[in-house]
Amino acid sequence: MKTELQDHKINIKLQLSALWTGVMFLYIYGDYFELYVPGKINGLLNGQNMLDNPGKLFLATVLLAIPALLIFLNLMLKANFAKWLNIIWGLFFSVFTLLVGISSLSAWKTFYVFLAFLESLVTAIIVYKSWNWPKSI
């Protein structure tokens, strides 16, 4: 007797929310693992790092708040608005993380380039799924 596993169709809003959650985990792991790069902690302690002033720190906070908010917003917003938010921000973060990854090429930052590639891949999937949002009949 052959049995098939039951497989439910997952709502697009849940899919997008899960994808943004995955992106956030990749961002967090990248920032955490970067702490193991030689000299990084010293740069944080003496203020010699990429976020070396309040304006840059605030901008980085706003940028990373967007994907975090999209986890929730995908579940709460009307489909049309959510679709375009995902396309716009998905495109932005796909390009942004690719550029960050390319600019980080070094032996100690191979992990960062890998994560940037994965982040860009996931955000590209977000754009694709949003563009092809299922229609009601």
N, C-alpha and C positions, 0 to 999 in steps of 0.2 A: 504494500500500500504506500503510494507516494503522496506526501503531504507538502503543500506549498505554504511558505510563511506568509502571514497576512501583512500586507504593506499598504498603509493608508496614504492618501494624497495629502501632502502638507501644504497648508495655505501659504501663498507667496509672501504675505506679511511676516509669518513666522520664519520662513526661509531667509528673508532679508535681515530680520532681527538676529538670527543665528549667525549669518555671515558677518555682520558688523561686530558681533560679540567675538568671533574668531579673530577679526582684524585687531580689535582692542587687545586681546591676549598676545598677539604677535608684537604689537607696539610695546606692551609692557615687558615682555621677555627681552626684546631688543634693548630697551633702556636698562633693564636689570643686568643682562650679560655684559653690557658695555662697561659696567663698574669693574669688571675683571681685566679690562685693558690696562696695561701698565701706564701709570701717570694720570689716569682718569680721576682717582680719588684726590690726589694732590691738587689737580686743577679745580675740582669742586671746592676744596677747602680754601684755596687761595684766590678764588674768583676768576681764574683763567679758564673759562669754558665758553661754549657757544651761547649759553644763556647768562651772560655776564652783566646784564642790567635789567631793571624792572620791566622795561618795555618789551624786551625780547622774551622774558619769562612769561609775561602776560599774553603775548601773541602765541607762544607755544601752548599755553593753557587753553586759550580759545580754540586753537586748531585741534587739540586732542579732545576737547569737550564735544566737538561736533560728532565724531563717530560714536562716542559714548551716548549722546542724546539720541542718535539715530536708532540705537537699539530699542529704545522706548517709543520714539516717534513713529516708527514703522508699524507699531501695534495700535497706535492711537489716532493717527491722522487719516483723513479721507484718502482713498486709493490714488486719485489723480495727483494730489499734492505730494503724497509720499513717493509716487513714481518719479516725479521730476526732481525732488530732493535727492533721491538715490542716484539718479543719473548725473546730476550736477556734481554732488560731493564725491560720488564714486569715481568720476573722471578726474576730478581735482586730486584726490588722494592716490589714484593710480599713477598719475604723472609725477606728483610730488615725491612719493616714496621711491619711485624708480630713479629720479634725479638724486635723491639723498643716497640711495644705494650705490649708484655709479660714482658719486663724489667720495664715497667712503672706501674705495678700493685700497686695501693694504693687507698685509699678512694677518695682522691682529683683528682686522674687521671683516674677515671672510664671513663670519656668522651674521654680521649686520647686512652685508650684501645679499646673502641668502634669505634673510627675513624680509628685506625690502622687496625682493623678487616675489616671495610668497604673498606679502601684503598687497602688492600691485596686482597679482593674479586674482586674489580674492576680491579686491575692489572692482576689477574688470568683470568678474562674474556677477557682482552686484549690478553693474551697469547693464550687462547682457540680460539678466533676469528682469530688471526693471523695464528695460526697453521692450521686452517681450511679455510684459505683464498680462496674465490671462484676462480675456474679455468675458463679460456676461452675455448670455444669449437671451 
